[in-house]
Structures are given as C-alpha cells and as structure tokens.
C-alpha cells in the first residue's frame, strides 16, 4: 500500500513536471534532439531523486525503525541486552528497484505522451479541457437548485477525472494505512478486557496442591463462603492436554466444572460475531475456544481427539466460543466420567466478589495462602495489568505506522493540491478579474477538495478495514487471538 501511494505521488509529480516543460521539450525537438535523448533527460532526473531517496529509505527502514521496534519488544525480556539490525541488501535492493520502477514507468509514460506531438504544437500552451454537459444537468429538479459555485464544483470534478481518481486513491490509501494503525491498537488493547472482564467473569483463582484431601478442600470452602465480600465459589478441574486432528496438534487446557448450576456466573459462552449467548453443552459434546477450532480446522458437529497423558478419546464439538488468550476445551463432569471412567480431581477454586481493591485482594491472598492445600492464587486484576504492560510495548510500533502514513498523506495532499492550483492559474485569475474576492476564489478550490476528501475517506474505510483484517491474522501468535473489530473512534480519528 505504501508503494502504491508512493507510485501515485511519483506519477503526478513527473507528469506535471513534463507537462510544465512542454515549450522546452518543443524547443529541444526543433533544435534536432531525438525523442530518446529528451526522454532520457527526464528519466535521469527521476532516477537520481528516486534512487537517492530510496537509499536513505533503506537505511531508515533497516536501521532506525528496527532499533525503535526492538527497543519496544526488549521490554518483554530480560537477559537479551543486544540485538542486531544489519542492512539486508536483498530486501533493500528490491525496495530500490520497486521505487525506481514506479517512477521510471511514470516518467516514460508522461514523456511518450508529450513527445508524440510536433515541435510547433509543443511550443504553444496546451489548450484547456473542453467543458461538456454532465449527467446531473439532466436532472432539472436538482440542477436548478444549485448556485453557480456549486455547479462549477460539480463540473470541475467531472472535468478533471485524473485528478479525481488520483486524490481519491491517495487519500483512501493513506487513510487505510492510518486506520490499520489505530485498528491494531484497538485489537491489541481489547484482549485483556475481553478475556478477563467479559468472558472470564470471576475475580480470583486458587490452585490446589495435588495431594490435598477432601477435608482440607471442605474447610477452605467453608472459610471462603463465610469470608466477607465473597459472593460465589466454583470448583474446577484444570489439566494441560493435546487436541489433535489429521492436520494439526494444539496444546490446550481442559476445564471441567464441578457444578453447572452457577457456571454462567463465572464464564460467558458466546459467539464473537453474532453475540449469541450459549449454555454449557450437555448433549455429550464439548465447548472449544474459537482460535483453537480455527487452528484445528473444525466446526460445530466435528470430532477431535483429546490426549490426556496416555489416554486418547474422541470428543464431539458442540459449540465454538469467543476466547482471546490460550486454548481451551470445556467438558461437563458427566461426559468427563464417561470418557475417562472416573470423576476428575478438582484442583482449582474460582471466586467472585465485588471489592477488587488492592487492600482487599492482598488480605484475601494472605488468608488463602495460610492453607497447606493451596499452591498459589492469582487475581484477574493482576493478569489484566500483566497483559496490558506486555502489549503496551507494541504501541511504539503502532505510532511508527500511524506517523509514517500521516506523513505520506501530507505529501500526497500537498503534491496534488499544488498541481491542481498551478494547472488552474489562468482560471483562478479570470475569476478574480470577474470580481471574485480572495476568500471566494479559495472556497472555490476548497469546496472541490472537501468533496474529493469525502470520497477518499469512504474509500479509505473499506481499504483500511480489509488491510486491518489481513494484518491482524498475520501478526497474532498461536497462543493469543487479537480483537477483530475497529472501534468507531478510530474511523473518526483516521478521517
């Protein structure tokens, strides 16, 4: 997309430069210079600026930007103080060739158009484009209600078709790139909130020792039920497993609740796209997380193999549920007993409460850890902070993308507007001679720009949404699924 927009800038710049120098080209032809020599003059100029700019771009792109990005990623790790950012001339050479090809083809095409004319014709100013009736003029009810400036704006938009498409594509491409930056931020920052607030609705998880007995479990539950502020408890069995199909094997977590009556108070099973809320499957099937199903290539009604230790059993998938962190498979307790021939050894205790202040959770954690049967306790508030801190390091990458796209947008718009006004100097001068004030002449140009920008923004929304979808699916890691939605505010900021 960056190359496409850059090619657009090159095309308009070189085309305009050659059109401005019609008289010089005509003079050179009259003096006996061949078309090839004249074309080479402009081609050499284009290559000099393109290759020098591309070389600078390769250094920035392969030295400075990777250094910024690696500094951001370095926040995630300890013990890795050094990283290398070598110049990759294979990729750099491809980038330079692509840039040179874009500018070179545009220059040769513009030269070919001008050199086709004879010297005498080239030494005369180019005739203005003919005006003609447009479709809107045939709709009399609408056309007669437009004033002069509105009519001239509509006619000019149709009259300068190349400028229309160049501006729309340029603005649309740049807005699409900016929208990808904001959309990545939306998708990444939504993970912790979606997972540990909307889907996992409990506040704490106590992990029990493998050798804890039932009397210790009952004593812990009794104390927690009477502990101030705790609303509900749920015993869970949690075990690392493998899920297998003919195509793929995925490491996942098996979750089995002891009771299904209050399960919906601790977990939200829903479809990400439709928002449909599911009940825990009791039809002899399992619930599986969305990305897990995608990686395994299964859908509701299909069967997967579940490997737990040396046991391998077939499990039917009943529902696919929204999930963002890790891979999960949920089984009802009676189905687990049927598959493995015995009840699970429940090894986790989930808690729900309202007071999520640091003081309350610290006191609760100290209380729970006094029990010998408890191995560890984790709070969802801590998990949210950990994930947010980890993903915040990616913000610098997003800023680089947004700033780069914004700078490119500025260059595109400045270039197109400069060409537009230069091409129409005589037209604007005529309006001033006819009595138009400076503000009226300016609004005459601005009005066209605003209409073109509106079309470009609409195009950019489609381009950006498509690019965001492609990028998100490319950059996410196996153990995590980024959000798929772009927030409305991101469309507003990009526009």
LINFENUR-V216312 format. One line per field, one symbol per residue. phi: phi as a letter, one per 30 degrees, with the letter a starting at -180 (. if undefined). psi: psi as a letter, one per 40 degrees, with the letter a starting at -180 (. if undefined). A space follows every 50 residues. Layout:
phi->???
psi->???
//
This chain:
phi->.dddddddddddddddddddcedddddddddjddedddddeddddddedd dddddddddddccddeddddddddddbbibdbbcbddcdddddddddddd dedddddddddeddddddeddddceddddddadcddddceedddcddddd dddddddddcdddedddddddddddddddddddddddddddddddcbdcc cdcabcccddcdcddddddddddddcddjdcbbbdbcbadbbcbbdcabb dbcdbbddbcdceddcbccaddddidccdddbcicccbddddddddicbe jdbbcccbicdbbcbddcbccdabbicbbcbddddedddciaddcdbbbc bbacdcdddddddddddddddddcdabbcdddddddddddddddedddde dddddddddddddddddddedddcddddddddddjddedddddddddddd dddddddddddddddddedddeddcdcddbcddcccdeddddddd
psi->ddddddddddddddddddddfdddddddddeehidddddddddddddddd dddddddddddedddddddddddddeiiegeiiigihgeddddddddddd ddddddddddddddediiddddeiihiiihiiiidddegddddeeiaddd dddddddddgddddddddddddddddddddddddddddeedddddedddh eidihhhiideiiddddddddddddehhdhdiihhihhhhihhiaddihh hihhhhidiededeedihhihdddehhiihhfeeiihiiddddddefiih eihihhhhbehhihhhhdihihidhihihhiidddddddefiiigheihi ihidhfidddddddddddeehdehdihihdddddddddddeddedddddd dddddddddddddddddddddddfdddddddddeehiddddddddddddd ddddddddddddddddddddddddeiideihiieihiddddddd.
//
